[in-house]
Amino acid sequence: MRVAIFSQDQERTVKSVKLSLESHGIESFLLGNKQLSKDVDYVVVTGGDRGVRNYFHQDLSTTVPVLGINEFESSGYLAQLDLKEFPTFLNRLKKTDFTIEHVTRLGVKIDGKSVYPVLNDVAIFSSKSATLVEHVLRINGEEVWHDSSDGVIITTPIGSSAYSMSAGGPAIFQDSKVFGIVSVNSLDITRRPLIVSDDSSIEIDDISSSLRCEVVMDGKDRFKVDQMVTCTKFPIPANIIRMRKDSTTVSALTRKVKLADDLLNMPPSSKLLLKTLEYEGSLTQKELSTKTLLPDRTVRLALRHLLDKGYVKRRVSLRDTRQRIYEIPK
């Protein structure tokens, strides 16, 4: 068995993964920017869900199954295992005692030029928030609506429980052969999210705003768009190794319902920190104090509350091991 390891700036994690593989008699090598050779059986990707997405953004044509690893004790949608438990699953990997989920990817063209396929979603917004974007939606060449809204999101089933759901979109189970389309805060109050077959061609055309419009790919990269974005099912799915039986959609819904209940009784400082982390991403305690203008002691107590509830996780900074970083688990 031969395994490739894909990692971005996580030397300690790579070393741990490589030692675990070698202790089980599994040959491994660091993939880096190389293309996969034909004799690779699996790819182990570090960095959690984000790392798995980054890997599939770079390798467009691979069919080699991928096992995602989280560096910390939290499970993801694409990366189910954390680093501490990784060695206990290696015998199952050797025996092929797992399932492979074929995750649909969304192929994207911006003004006629192809970019990398996404796993979660494509979002079209103005470069400045709260600025209206006008667009026309066409499905298989037929106009569905002409709308003015904050933007529009096209999502895969696995991405439906993320940004799309927060914008009022439906939860879509992973094995559904569909895509979701959400117009965000439309001026037309009767506008509702749409579900279309994943064989459809989705066109967002005649895009205009008072400012520059951008396409946000999987919440990561931004590309300027002048007129049109076209989305279709990418012919090669992402093959994800599943060691556990789990439903992404159900677990996401359960967490969101529980969070909604907890928010009613949550201290205002905890709510503020949670929303700040949701908007800003990973931050240190000092950065949270600066952005929220809350006293250090209040931030510390609010973080303890959020950690106990499991709505925030803490990890060690890779740049400075003395520094702690707080973020919302994916």
N, C-alpha and C positions, 0 to 999 in steps of 0.2 A: 504493500500500500504506500502511496506517495501523496503527501498533503502539502499544498501551498498555503503560506500564511500571508494575509494582507493586513497591513497595519499602517497607520499614519501618525508618526511622532509618539510612539508608545513603546520605547525600547524595553522597559522592565516587563511589560505585559507580554511582548513577543518572546522574551527570554523564558518566562514562565510557561507559556504555551509550548514552546519548542522543547523544553525539558520534559514536560508531561508527555508529549508525543514520543520522544525518544525513549522514555522509560517504559513505554508500551510497545517498543519495537517498530514504531511508525516513522518512516523517513519523511523529513520535512525541509522546506527551504522558504526563505523570505521572497515574496513575489515582487515587491517593488513596482517598478513601471513596466516590467516585462509582460509579454502576453503569455497566456497559459499554454503549456505544451500538451500533447495528446496523452502523455503518460501520467497526468495528474488525476487522482481519484476524487479528491474533495478540496475545497478551499475553506480555511478557517479565517474568519474576519473578526478583528478586534474593534472596539469602539462602539459596541452596542448597535442600536438601530441606525444611528447616523453613519457609523462605519460601514454597515451593510449597504445603505443607500449609496454612499460614496463609491463603494466597490462596483456596484452595478451601473453607476454613471460612467465609470471609466471603461468597463469591459462590457461592450454592447452585445456581443455575439456568443458569449459563453453559455454552455448548457451544464457545466460542472456544478454539482450541488454545493451549496454554501451553508456553513454552520457559523452562526453569529455568536460572539462572546461579549458579555458585559464585564467591565472591569470591577464593578461594584455589585453589591447584593440587591439587584433589582432586575426584574424580567422585562423584556421588551416584546414588541410584536414580531419583529424580524429576528431578533437575537434573544433566544429563550434562556440560555445558560449564563450563569455568572462564572467568573474566573475560578473561584474557590471550588466549585463543584465540577468544573470541566474534566479533571482527571477521572472522576467516577463514571463518566459517560463514555470513556474511550473504548472500553471493551465492546460496548454496543455499537460504536462506530465501526470497529473492526469486523463485527458480525453482521453489519448492515441491518441492525435491529432499530429501525426508525422509519418514518414515512417522509416522503418528499412532497412538499406543497408547491404547485406550479402557480406562482403569484403573477397575475396579469400586470404588464407594464403598459404605460401610455406613451405612444410615440408622438412627438411634438414637432411642428414646423412653425417657425416665426417668419412671417413675410416670405414664405416659400422656401426658407432655408431650414434644413433639419438640424435639431439639437439633440442632446442625449435623451433617452426615454426616462420617464419618472415612475416611481413606485407608488407614491402617495397622491400628489395632486399638482395641478397647474393653476395658478391664480393670476388674474390680470387686473392690475390696479393702476391708479395714477401714482406718480413718483412722490406725491405728497398726500398723506391721509386726509380723509374727509373732503376729497375733491371728486366730483362726479365724473364717471366714465360713461360715455355713450357707446353702444355697440349693437350689432345685429347678430342674433343667433340663428344659424342654419344647421339642420340635421339632414344629412344625405342630400344637400343642395336645396332643401325646402326651408323657407324662412319660417321660424317659430315665433320670434319676438324681436321687436326693436325697443331697446330698454335704456334707461338712464339710472345708474346705481353707483354704489361705492366701488363695485368691481364684480367679477364673475369667477367662480371656481369650478373646475372640472376635476372630478375625483375618481380614483379606482375604488374597488370594494375595500381594500385594506386601508386606504387613506380616508375612508368615509367617517371614521370615528375620531378624526383629528380636526383640522381647521374647518372642514366642511360642516361637521356637526355643530361646532361652535357658532357658525353662521346660520344655523337653522336647517341644515341639510339632513337627509335621512341616514340612519345607520344601515349599512348594507353588509350582509353576511359574505364572507370571503369567497365562497364557492358560487356566488351569483355571477352570471355572465352579463354584467351591466356596468355602466358608468353613471355617475351622478353629476348634475349640473345645478349650481346654486347662484342666483343673482343676489349679491350682498346689499341689503338695505335699499332695495329698489324704490323708486318714486311711485311705482304702480303697486298699491297695497294688495292687489289681488295676485301679484306674481308669486308663484310657488316653485319649489325645487322640482327638477325633472329627473326621471330615470330613463335611460335609453340603452338599447342593446349594445354590447361591446363590439359588435360588428359595424356600428355606425361611424360615419364621418362627421365630426363635430367641428363647425367653423364659427369662430368669433370674428366677425368682419366689421369693416367700417368703424374701427376703434378710434375714438377721439376724446380729448379732454382739454381743459385750459392749460394743463401742464403735460409734460412727457408721460407716456404710458409705458408700463413695464410688465414683463412676464416673470413671475416668481416660480421657480422650479423646485419642487419638494421643499419649499421653505428655505432654500439655500441660496441659489444663484439668481441674479436678476439680469434680464435681457431687455433692451429697448425694443419696442414694437411700434411700427408706423401705421399698420392697417389691419393685419389679419393673423390669427393664430389658428392652426388646424391640428386637431387631435384625433388619432386613430389607435386601435390596438396594435402594440408592437408585436411583431411576429414571434419573437423569442421571449418566453416568460422567465422570471427569476425563479430558479429552483432552490427552495429553502428547505434545509433539513429540520424536521420536527422531531424532537426527542420526547415531547410531552403532548398529550391531547389537551387542546385548549382552544377556546373560541375567542378570537380577538374582539369581535363585535360585542359579544355578551359581556366579556370582562370590562370592556371600555364603558358600556352602558352602566354596568353595576357601579364602577368607580364614579362616574359622573352623577348618578342618582345619589350615592352616598355623600359625595362632596356637596351637592345642593342642600341636602339635609343638614350637614355639618356647618355650612356657611351661615345658617340661621342663628346658630349659637356661638359662632367663632368671634373672638375679640377683634375689634376694628383693626388693630395693628397687624394681626395675623392675616386678615383679608387683604390689607394693603401690600404686605410682603408677598403674598401669593400672587396677586395681580402683577406686581412689579417683576417677579421672576418669570411669570407667564409672558410678559411683554418683552423684557430685556434679555431673557436667557440666564445662563449661569453667572452668579455674582458672589463676591466675598461678603463677609459680614460688614466690613468697612464700606464697601460699595453700596450695600443696601441702606446703611445709615445715611450715606451721602445723598442717594437718590430719593429716599422717602422723607428725609429731614427728621427722622425719629431719633430719640436718644439711644445710645449704645445699649443701655440696659433693657430698654423696651424691645429693641431688635433682637437681643439675645433671648429674651423670654418668649417672644413671638416665634422665633426659629425653633426653640425647644418644643413649643406646642405643635408646630407643623411637622417636626421630625417624629414626635410621638404618634401623631395621626397618620404618618406615612405619606403626607402630601408633598413633602420635600425630602430630598436625600442629600447627604453630605459626602464629599469626596476630597481626597488630597490633591492639591495642585501638582501637576507634572513638572512645572517650572520651579516651584518652591514647596518642598514637602512639609514645611511648617505652616503653610497656608491652607485653609479649608474653603472649599467652594460649595455653594448651595444651588440646587437646581430642582426643577420639577421632573419626577421620573417620567420617561416616555412610555 
